[in-house]
Amino acid sequence: MIAEYKIDIIYPVMDGVITIFSKYKDYLEAILVAPNKETTAVTRSKKTTYETFDGLLPIPCIYSKEDIISGKVEFPIFIKPDVGQGSVGTAKINSVKEYLDEKKDDDSQLYLEYLPGQEYTVDCFTNNEGKLIYCKGRSRKRIKNGISVNAVFIDDSRFQEFARVINNKLQQKGAWFYQLKEDKNGQLKLLEIASRIAGTSAITRNIGVNLPLLTVNLFSGISCDDIVINHYNIELDRALENRFITDISFDTVYIDYDDTIVKTGVINTNVIKFIYQCINQGKKIVLLTKHDGNLQTELKKYRLSEVFDRVVHLDRNEKKSDYIDDLNAIFIDDSYGERKAVYDSYGINVFDVNTLECLLEN
């Protein structure tokens, strides 16, 4: 496949995939964006991570099954798999009874000190010389299924010290990250290390630090000795967003102006996005409007004078449906009456402003 599709670079972005590919790095004809197999083996296993950094960094207390059953541990404790992602397979255990109810004969489970405090992710970048040239922490303000979906940057000198120790011990290369959590006394303890891009590191890209691109450049032989970072407050929130696929086909868009393109003196940017999407596709844009006042002055004010293939300025008593002359078209208007008249006359698809989302490209 590498030869057939002329693949130059393979950039795995899941921990398990990185681990497998790194074992065969020397056999691949393409550039593999991943550290060596020894590093990925450490970062893939939380147990190995804790063993590697025991004595070098604060890590959670690790308990044996015997400790738990005998009551020698302080509850609650936390169970999680040695190899895993997100919150899959994790559980908070409040008593010996809960442990016995929950426990499985699975040696891959880790039984750890429960850490009730704040949790952080620290994004890092290591260049070809092994120098740590970027390290910035962010809060995990809201977590869903073990994944951070809200973040703001946090300045804490301890983040740099953790990163320095990890970078000196492991041969990371390019972008990587680690996670920390505070214990009941506020001490930060290492949760895990990953040899990949973190999903919520998108916030980092938006202060000017494009970690995926920097990493590709690094593995392609472009040196990187410093990074330009913008300075402003920023918060990232990741939420469910609707995306649609339709089989709608059309050559012409008939569109209203007032309360469709412009409402209360503000341009609807989603509508403009759709209009320019259609322009890119070679579709015809026809403005049908009953705007009161000087339309040309209005269009010039909002820099819309050259957007439309045709502009039809109707009187108040005219029907927009009378100006539809291409039936391979769609009609967009905030007025239900106008939409119904066009639909009843021609049977073409008609859209309110709030339904345009199904027409926007992914």
Protein Blocks (a to p, Z undefined) as FASTA:
>chain_A
ZZmnopabdcdfbfklmmmmmmmmmmpmbdcddddfklmmmmmpmklmmmmmgojaccdd
dddfklmmnopaccddddddfbdchjehiacdfbfklmmmmpccdfkbccddddfbdcdd
ddddddfkopafbdcddddfbagehiafbdcddddfklmmmmmmmmmmpccehjdddddd
ddfkopacdfbdcdbdcfklmmmmmnopafklmmmmmmnopacfbdcddddddddddddd
dddddfbdcfbdcddfehplpgghiacfklmmmmmmmmmnopacddddfbecjfklmmmm
nopmmmpfbdcdddfkbcfklmccbfbbcdddfblklmmmmmmmnopacddfklmmmmpc
ZZ
